[in-house]
Structures are given as structure tokens and as C-alpha cells.
């Protein structure tokens, strides 16, 4: 049995989780197109990102992460699994405010 794939995003107030996910998706697609070999893990990541972007409520996830950012926390959005079973989790990190 293969290990689940894990993808993490650390959104901030300048780039939301949707923006980060789109950038990462296109980065993967570009790398895949350039690669010469069979890349099953990269293919799986691309499919996970496509599902995340198309099927999940990004506005709700963005709202949750922005609320944490405003509170001074550092949220991390974690996608784990594969294209058959994708689990989404938002973890709160402790941020330090700079003044």
C-alpha cells in the first residue's frame, strides 16, 4: 500500500488559499509537461489539486484561514490522501505579530 500524498499551503493576507492552490496546480502541470519520464506521483498531485480547486468550497476555506490570520495565527491547509479519497484539514499555527 502506498503512502498518502500530502500537500500543504500556508496562506497569508496577500495570497489566499485559492490563489496558492492555483499557482501550485499550474507549477505541477508545467513541471509535468517538461518531465520526460512517467511521473505517477506528480499525476496524482495534479489530480488532487484539480479536485480541490473544482469541488471544494474555497470561499469557506478562505474565510476560515483569513479569520485565523486576522487573529494573528498562521493557518496551514493540508490536503492528504489521493484522488480517490482526499482529506482537507486546517491547522492553526501560533503566529508572532511584528510591530
Chimera marker file (.cmm) of the C-alpha trace (Angstrom):
<marker_set name="trace">
<marker id="1" x="0.000" y="0.000" z="0.000" r="1" g="1" b="0" radius="0.5"/>
<marker id="2" x="1.422" y="3.349" z="-0.996" r="1" g="1" b="0" radius="0.5"/>
<marker id="3" x="1.799" y="6.239" z="1.415" r="1" g="1" b="0" radius="0.5"/>
<marker id="4" x="-0.768" y="9.035" z="1.124" r="1" g="1" b="0" radius="0.5"/>
<marker id="5" x="0.326" y="12.173" z="-0.662" r="1" g="1" b="0" radius="0.5"/>
<marker id="6" x="0.476" y="15.329" z="1.459" r="1" g="1" b="0" radius="0.5"/>
<marker id="7" x="0.275" y="18.880" z="0.123" r="1" g="1" b="0" radius="0.5"/>
<marker id="8" x="0.421" y="21.934" z="2.411" r="1" g="1" b="0" radius="0.5"/>
<marker id="9" x="-0.401" y="25.596" z="1.859" r="1" g="1" b="0" radius="0.5"/>
<marker id="10" x="0.343" y="28.453" z="4.245" r="1" g="1" b="0" radius="0.5"/>
<marker id="11" x="-1.900" y="31.272" z="3.072" r="1" g="1" b="0" radius="0.5"/>
<marker id="12" x="-1.322" y="34.840" z="4.143" r="1" g="1" b="0" radius="0.5"/>
<marker id="13" x="-3.206" y="38.109" z="3.741" r="1" g="1" b="0" radius="0.5"/>
<marker id="14" x="-1.558" y="38.770" z="0.355" r="1" g="1" b="0" radius="0.5"/>
<marker id="15" x="-2.267" y="35.362" z="-1.207" r="1" g="1" b="0" radius="0.5"/>
<marker id="16" x="-5.311" y="33.307" z="-0.212" r="1" g="1" b="0" radius="0.5"/>
<marker id="17" x="-5.543" y="29.535" z="-0.288" r="1" g="1" b="0" radius="0.5"/>
<marker id="18" x="-7.295" y="29.573" z="-3.680" r="1" g="1" b="0" radius="0.5"/>
<marker id="19" x="-4.555" y="31.687" z="-5.240" r="1" g="1" b="0" radius="0.5"/>
<marker id="20" x="-1.856" y="29.459" z="-3.754" r="1" g="1" b="0" radius="0.5"/>
<marker id="21" x="-3.641" y="26.307" z="-4.917" r="1" g="1" b="0" radius="0.5"/>
<marker id="22" x="-3.951" y="27.640" z="-8.480" r="1" g="1" b="0" radius="0.5"/>
<marker id="23" x="-0.276" y="28.619" z="-8.581" r="1" g="1" b="0" radius="0.5"/>
<marker id="24" x="0.782" y="25.218" z="-7.269" r="1" g="1" b="0" radius="0.5"/>
<marker id="25" x="-1.508" y="23.414" z="-9.732" r="1" g="1" b="0" radius="0.5"/>
<marker id="26" x="-0.020" y="25.242" z="-12.725" r="1" g="1" b="0" radius="0.5"/>
<marker id="27" x="3.525" y="24.760" z="-11.387" r="1" g="1" b="0" radius="0.5"/>
<marker id="28" x="2.882" y="20.997" z="-11.255" r="1" g="1" b="0" radius="0.5"/>
<marker id="29" x="1.362" y="20.996" z="-14.741" r="1" g="1" b="0" radius="0.5"/>
<marker id="30" x="4.347" y="22.888" z="-16.160" r="1" g="1" b="0" radius="0.5"/>
<marker id="31" x="6.842" y="20.565" z="-14.451" r="1" g="1" b="0" radius="0.5"/>
<marker id="32" x="4.916" y="17.533" z="-15.684" r="1" g="1" b="0" radius="0.5"/>
<marker id="33" x="4.912" y="18.797" z="-19.268" r="1" g="1" b="0" radius="0.5"/>
<marker id="34" x="8.678" y="19.367" z="-19.113" r="1" g="1" b="0" radius="0.5"/>
<marker id="35" x="9.454" y="15.998" z="-17.500" r="1" g="1" b="0" radius="0.5"/>
<marker id="36" x="10.484" y="13.211" z="-19.810" r="1" g="1" b="0" radius="0.5"/>
<marker id="37" x="9.571" y="10.219" z="-17.658" r="1" g="1" b="0" radius="0.5"/>
<marker id="38" x="6.479" y="8.668" z="-16.237" r="1" g="1" b="0" radius="0.5"/>
<marker id="39" x="5.594" y="10.659" z="-13.100" r="1" g="1" b="0" radius="0.5"/>
<marker id="40" x="2.721" y="8.847" z="-11.296" r="1" g="1" b="0" radius="0.5"/>
<marker id="41" x="3.068" y="10.825" z="-8.055" r="1" g="1" b="0" radius="0.5"/>
<marker id="42" x="3.055" y="14.121" z="-9.924" r="1" g="1" b="0" radius="0.5"/>
<marker id="43" x="-0.001" y="12.984" z="-11.906" r="1" g="1" b="0" radius="0.5"/>
<marker id="44" x="-1.733" y="12.138" z="-8.630" r="1" g="1" b="0" radius="0.5"/>
<marker id="45" x="-0.855" y="15.558" z="-7.155" r="1" g="1" b="0" radius="0.5"/>
<marker id="46" x="-2.219" y="17.299" z="-10.253" r="1" g="1" b="0" radius="0.5"/>
<marker id="47" x="-5.463" y="15.345" z="-9.968" r="1" g="1" b="0" radius="0.5"/>
<marker id="48" x="-5.718" y="16.098" z="-6.227" r="1" g="1" b="0" radius="0.5"/>
<marker id="49" x="-5.262" y="19.797" z="-6.945" r="1" g="1" b="0" radius="0.5"/>
<marker id="50" x="-7.840" y="19.724" z="-9.739" r="1" g="1" b="0" radius="0.5"/>
<marker id="51" x="-10.374" y="18.109" z="-7.411" r="1" g="1" b="0" radius="0.5"/>
<marker id="52" x="-9.569" y="20.614" z="-4.648" r="1" g="1" b="0" radius="0.5"/>
<marker id="53" x="-9.963" y="23.597" z="-6.977" r="1" g="1" b="0" radius="0.5"/>
<marker id="54" x="-13.136" y="22.364" z="-8.667" r="1" g="1" b="0" radius="0.5"/>
<marker id="55" x="-15.043" y="20.503" z="-5.970" r="1" g="1" b="0" radius="0.5"/>
<marker id="56" x="-14.260" y="22.092" z="-2.618" r="1" g="1" b="0" radius="0.5"/>
<marker id="57" x="-15.734" y="25.282" z="-1.191" r="1" g="1" b="0" radius="0.5"/>
<marker id="58" x="-12.682" y="27.514" z="-1.482" r="1" g="1" b="0" radius="0.5"/>
<marker id="59" x="-14.618" y="30.566" z="-0.283" r="1" g="1" b="0" radius="0.5"/>
<marker id="60" x="-15.349" y="28.815" z="3.026" r="1" g="1" b="0" radius="0.5"/>
<marker id="61" x="-11.745" y="27.654" z="3.399" r="1" g="1" b="0" radius="0.5"/>
<marker id="62" x="-10.501" y="31.143" z="2.534" r="1" g="1" b="0" radius="0.5"/>
<marker id="63" x="-12.835" y="32.678" z="5.104" r="1" g="1" b="0" radius="0.5"/>
<marker id="64" x="-11.616" y="30.292" z="7.807" r="1" g="1" b="0" radius="0.5"/>
<marker id="65" x="-7.947" y="30.905" z="7.055" r="1" g="1" b="0" radius="0.5"/>
<marker id="66" x="-8.357" y="34.691" z="6.826" r="1" g="1" b="0" radius="0.5"/>
<marker id="67" x="-10.114" y="34.716" z="10.188" r="1" g="1" b="0" radius="0.5"/>
<marker id="68" x="-7.137" y="32.891" z="11.706" r="1" g="1" b="0" radius="0.5"/>
<marker id="69" x="-4.709" y="35.301" z="10.034" r="1" g="1" b="0" radius="0.5"/>
<marker id="70" x="-6.573" y="38.301" z="11.435" r="1" g="1" b="0" radius="0.5"/>
<marker id="71" x="-6.304" y="36.703" z="14.901" r="1" g="1" b="0" radius="0.5"/>
<marker id="72" x="-2.517" y="36.599" z="14.431" r="1" g="1" b="0" radius="0.5"/>
<marker id="73" x="-2.337" y="32.859" z="13.811" r="1" g="1" b="0" radius="0.5"/>
<marker id="74" x="-0.583" y="31.077" z="10.954" r="1" g="1" b="0" radius="0.5"/>
<marker id="75" x="-3.025" y="28.646" z="9.309" r="1" g="1" b="0" radius="0.5"/>
<marker id="76" x="-1.872" y="25.685" z="7.264" r="1" g="1" b="0" radius="0.5"/>
<marker id="77" x="-4.222" y="23.979" z="4.816" r="1" g="1" b="0" radius="0.5"/>
<marker id="78" x="-3.330" y="20.314" z="4.436" r="1" g="1" b="0" radius="0.5"/>
<marker id="79" x="-4.526" y="18.064" z="1.615" r="1" g="1" b="0" radius="0.5"/>
<marker id="80" x="-3.806" y="14.415" z="2.266" r="1" g="1" b="0" radius="0.5"/>
<marker id="81" x="-4.683" y="11.183" z="0.513" r="1" g="1" b="0" radius="0.5"/>
<marker id="82" x="-5.129" y="10.682" z="-3.205" r="1" g="1" b="0" radius="0.5"/>
<marker id="83" x="-7.660" y="11.494" z="-5.917" r="1" g="1" b="0" radius="0.5"/>
<marker id="84" x="-9.926" y="8.689" z="-4.664" r="1" g="1" b="0" radius="0.5"/>
<marker id="85" x="-10.064" y="9.930" z="-1.067" r="1" g="1" b="0" radius="0.5"/>
<marker id="86" x="-8.954" y="13.486" z="-0.347" r="1" g="1" b="0" radius="0.5"/>
<marker id="87" x="-8.922" y="14.792" z="3.227" r="1" g="1" b="0" radius="0.5"/>
<marker id="88" x="-8.734" y="18.534" z="3.935" r="1" g="1" b="0" radius="0.5"/>
<marker id="89" x="-7.573" y="19.908" z="7.271" r="1" g="1" b="0" radius="0.5"/>
<marker id="90" x="-6.850" y="23.422" z="8.522" r="1" g="1" b="0" radius="0.5"/>
<marker id="91" x="-4.306" y="23.632" z="11.324" r="1" g="1" b="0" radius="0.5"/>
<marker id="92" x="-3.725" y="26.693" z="13.451" r="1" g="1" b="0" radius="0.5"/>
<marker id="93" x="-0.136" y="27.725" z="13.985" r="1" g="1" b="0" radius="0.5"/>
<marker id="94" x="0.871" y="30.295" z="16.527" r="1" g="1" b="0" radius="0.5"/>
<marker id="95" x="1.986" y="33.484" z="14.894" r="1" g="1" b="0" radius="0.5"/>
<marker id="96" x="4.081" y="36.227" z="16.303" r="1" g="1" b="0" radius="0.5"/>
<marker id="97" x="2.988" y="39.701" z="15.470" r="1" g="1" b="0" radius="0.5"/>
<marker id="98" x="5.692" y="42.089" z="14.461" r="1" g="1" b="0" radius="0.5"/>
<marker id="99" x="5.222" y="45.705" z="15.392" r="1" g="1" b="0" radius="0.5"/>
<link id1="1" id2="2" r="1" g="1" b="0" radius="0.2"/>
<link id1="2" id2="3" r="1" g="1" b="0" radius="0.2"/>
<link id1="3" id2="4" r="1" g="1" b="0" radius="0.2"/>
<link id1="4" id2="5" r="1" g="1" b="0" radius="0.2"/>
<link id1="5" id2="6" r="1" g="1" b="0" radius="0.2"/>
<link id1="6" id2="7" r="1" g="1" b="0" radius="0.2"/>
<link id1="7" id2="8" r="1" g="1" b="0" radius="0.2"/>
<link id1="8" id2="9" r="1" g="1" b="0" radius="0.2"/>
<link id1="9" id2="10" r="1" g="1" b="0" radius="0.2"/>
<link id1="10" id2="11" r="1" g="1" b="0" radius="0.2"/>
<link id1="11" id2="12" r="1" g="1" b="0" radius="0.2"/>
<link id1="12" id2="13" r="1" g="1" b="0" radius="0.2"/>
<link id1="13" id2="14" r="1" g="1" b="0" radius="0.2"/>
<link id1="14" id2="15" r="1" g="1" b="0" radius="0.2"/>
<link id1="15" id2="16" r="1" g="1" b="0" radius="0.2"/>
<link id1="16" id2="17" r="1" g="1" b="0" radius="0.2"/>
<link id1="17" id2="18" r="1" g="1" b="0" radius="0.2"/>
<link id1="18" id2="19" r="1" g="1" b="0" radius="0.2"/>
<link id1="19" id2="20" r="1" g="1" b="0" radius="0.2"/>
<link id1="20" id2="21" r="1" g="1" b="0" radius="0.2"/>
<link id1="21" id2="22" r="1" g="1" b="0" radius="0.2"/>
<link id1="22" id2="23" r="1" g="1" b="0" radius="0.2"/>
<link id1="23" id2="24" r="1" g="1" b="0" radius="0.2"/>
<link id1="24" id2="25" r="1" g="1" b="0" radius="0.2"/>
<link id1="25" id2="26" r="1" g="1" b="0" radius="0.2"/>
<link id1="26" id2="27" r="1" g="1" b="0" radius="0.2"/>
<link id1="27" id2="28" r="1" g="1" b="0" radius="0.2"/>
<link id1="28" id2="29" r="1" g="1" b="0" radius="0.2"/>
<link id1="29" id2="30" r="1" g="1" b="0" radius="0.2"/>
<link id1="30" id2="31" r="1" g="1" b="0" radius="0.2"/>
<link id1="31" id2="32" r="1" g="1" b="0" radius="0.2"/>
<link id1="32" id2="33" r="1" g="1" b="0" radius="0.2"/>
<link id1="33" id2="34" r="1" g="1" b="0" radius="0.2"/>
<link id1="34" id2="35" r="1" g="1" b="0" radius="0.2"/>
<link id1="35" id2="36" r="1" g="1" b="0" radius="0.2"/>
<link id1="36" id2="37" r="1" g="1" b="0" radius="0.2"/>
<link id1="37" id2="38" r="1" g="1" b="0" radius="0.2"/>
<link id1="38" id2="39" r="1" g="1" b="0" radius="0.2"/>
<link id1="39" id2="40" r="1" g="1" b="0" radius="0.2"/>
<link id1="40" id2="41" r="1" g="1" b="0" radius="0.2"/>
<link id1="41" id2="42" r="1" g="1" b="0" radius="0.2"/>
<link id1="42" id2="43" r="1" g="1" b="0" radius="0.2"/>
<link id1="43" id2="44" r="1" g="1" b="0" radius="0.2"/>
<link id1="44" id2="45" r="1" g="1" b="0" radius="0.2"/>
<link id1="45" id2="46" r="1" g="1" b="0" radius="0.2"/>
<link id1="46" id2="47" r="1" g="1" b="0" radius="0.2"/>
<link id1="47" id2="48" r="1" g="1" b="0" radius="0.2"/>
<link id1="48" id2="49" r="1" g="1" b="0" radius="0.2"/>
<link id1="49" id2="50" r="1" g="1" b="0" radius="0.2"/>
<link id1="50" id2="51" r="1" g="1" b="0" radius="0.2"/>
<link id1="51" id2="52" r="1" g="1" b="0" radius="0.2"/>
<link id1="52" id2="53" r="1" g="1" b="0" radius="0.2"/>
<link id1="53" id2="54" r="1" g="1" b="0" radius="0.2"/>
<link id1="54" id2="55" r="1" g="1" b="0" radius="0.2"/>
<link id1="55" id2="56" r="1" g="1" b="0" radius="0.2"/>
<link id1="56" id2="57" r="1" g="1" b="0" radius="0.2"/>
<link id1="57" id2="58" r="1" g="1" b="0" radius="0.2"/>
<link id1="58" id2="59" r="1" g="1" b="0" radius="0.2"/>
<link id1="59" id2="60" r="1" g="1" b="0" radius="0.2"/>
<link id1="60" id2="61" r="1" g="1" b="0" radius="0.2"/>
<link id1="61" id2="62" r="1" g="1" b="0" radius="0.2"/>
<link id1="62" id2="63" r="1" g="1" b="0" radius="0.2"/>
<link id1="63" id2="64" r="1" g="1" b="0" radius="0.2"/>
<link id1="64" id2="65" r="1" g="1" b="0" radius="0.2"/>
<link id1="65" id2="66" r="1" g="1" b="0" radius="0.2"/>
<link id1="66" id2="67" r="1" g="1" b="0" radius="0.2"/>
<link id1="67" id2="68" r="1" g="1" b="0" radius="0.2"/>
<link id1="68" id2="69" r="1" g="1" b="0" radius="0.2"/>
<link id1="69" id2="70" r="1" g="1" b="0" radius="0.2"/>
<link id1="70" id2="71" r="1" g="1" b="0" radius="0.2"/>
<link id1="71" id2="72" r="1" g="1" b="0" radius="0.2"/>
<link id1="72" id2="73" r="1" g="1" b="0" radius="0.2"/>
<link id1="73" id2="74" r="1" g="1" b="0" radius="0.2"/>
<link id1="74" id2="75" r="1" g="1" b="0" radius="0.2"/>
<link id1="75" id2="76" r="1" g="1" b="0" radius="0.2"/>
<link id1="76" id2="77" r="1" g="1" b="0" radius="0.2"/>
<link id1="77" id2="78" r="1" g="1" b="0" radius="0.2"/>
<link id1="78" id2="79" r="1" g="1" b="0" radius="0.2"/>
<link id1="79" id2="80" r="1" g="1" b="0" radius="0.2"/>
<link id1="80" id2="81" r="1" g="1" b="0" radius="0.2"/>
<link id1="81" id2="82" r="1" g="1" b="0" radius="0.2"/>
<link id1="82" id2="83" r="1" g="1" b="0" radius="0.2"/>
<link id1="83" id2="84" r="1" g="1" b="0" radius="0.2"/>
<link id1="84" id2="85" r="1" g="1" b="0" radius="0.2"/>
<link id1="85" id2="86" r="1" g="1" b="0" radius="0.2"/>
<link id1="86" id2="87" r="1" g="1" b="0" radius="0.2"/>
<link id1="87" id2="88" r="1" g="1" b="0" radius="0.2"/>
<link id1="88" id2="89" r="1" g="1" b="0" radius="0.2"/>
<link id1="89" id2="90" r="1" g="1" b="0" radius="0.2"/>
<link id1="90" id2="91" r="1" g="1" b="0" radius="0.2"/>
<link id1="91" id2="92" r="1" g="1" b="0" radius="0.2"/>
<link id1="92" id2="93" r="1" g="1" b="0" radius="0.2"/>
<link id1="93" id2="94" r="1" g="1" b="0" radius="0.2"/>
<link id1="94" id2="95" r="1" g="1" b="0" radius="0.2"/>
<link id1="95" id2="96" r="1" g="1" b="0" radius="0.2"/>
<link id1="96" id2="97" r="1" g="1" b="0" radius="0.2"/>
<link id1="97" id2="98" r="1" g="1" b="0" radius="0.2"/>
<link id1="98" id2="99" r="1" g="1" b="0" radius="0.2"/>
</marker_set>
